[in-house]
Amino acid sequence: MRDFSRVVRGLLLVPATHLTENSKLMRLWVHEVYRVFYDRLVDDQDRSVFFNMVSTTVATHFKTDVQKLLGHLAPHSKSIQDVHVRNLIFGDYMDPKADTKIYDEVHKRNVF
């Protein structure tokens, strides 16, 4: 239950004003389950199984293809794989001068 609550707490970090598109919420969910569960896996086979579980969950419950949702993370329009999902990042450090830090998706153009 503690790990499940970490995923939920991560989902609640992004303000509703920044979740104007459904796909961003789905990407946030993928990021949070990867951060909480995938980061603990030490075996490549387990990582592959986890990626397949996330892909199936996205297809079943979000009615979206993981290739469509995360395809921008794969270089040169290749098929998305578990290693590509590691490039999906959310954080609150994009604007270091901001008084209020906003947890949001980090795009390559946002990285210093």
N, C-alpha and C positions, 0 to 999 in steps of 0.2 A: 504494500500500500504506500510506503514511503516513496518508492520510485515513481509510482503512478502520480502521486501528488506533485512530484518535481516536474513532471511533464505538464500537468495542469497549471502549476505556478508559472512555468515558462510561457505557456499560451496567454496567460493573463498579463504578462509584462508589456505587450504591445497595446497601446491605447486604441480604443475602437475607432477613433478618428483616422488612424493609419491603416485600418483593415477595411478598405473600401472595395476590395475585390476578393472573391472567394478563393481564388488560387493562392493568394498570399497567406491566408489562414491555413490552407493545406500545406504550403511550403513550410510555414512555421511549425506545424505539427510534425512534419518529417524531420525538421531540424532538431526539435526538442526530443523526439524519441531516439534519434541518433546520438544526441548529446548525453542522454541519460543511460541508454542501454548499449548502443553500438560501441561507444568508447571503452567499454569494459571487456569487449571480446578480444581474445588473443589469437584465435585460430581463423585462417582465411576461409575455411569451409563454413564456420559459424557466421562469419560476416556475410558470406554469400547467401546463406539461409535467411539471415535477418533481412537483407535487401529484398529477397523474394517475398518474405512475409510483409514487409512494408509496401511493396508493389501491389501485392494482392489486396491488402487492406485499402490502399488508395483506390484501386479499381472497384472493389466491392462496396465500400462505404461512402467514398467520395465521388464515385461514378466518373472517374477521370483516369486517363492513362498516364502512368508515371513518366513515360517518354515525353508526353506533351507537357506535363507539369514541370519536369526538371530537365528537359532536353537542352535548355540553354547552358547547362553546366558541362555538357560533353563537348570536347573540342572537335571542331570541324564536322559537326552534325553527326557524329558517331552515336551509336546506341548508348544510352545512359547505363552506367554500371555503378556498383556500390562505392568504388573509389571516387567517382565524380561527385557523389552526394556530399562528400567531405568539403566541397567548395561552397555548399549552401550555408551561409553564415548570417546570424542575427546578432546584433550587439547594440550597445548604447554609447559608443565612442566616436561616432561619425562627426559630431560637431563638438570638439573639446571645449569650446568657449560658451556653450549653451548653459544657461542656468538650470534648466530642467533637462536631464538626460532622457532621451526617448529610445527605447529598445525597438529596433526596426531592422529590416533586411539590409545587408551590406552588399552592394553591387561593386563590381571591379572599379567602376568609375568613382565610387565613394571612398575607396581605400587611399590613404595618404601615400 
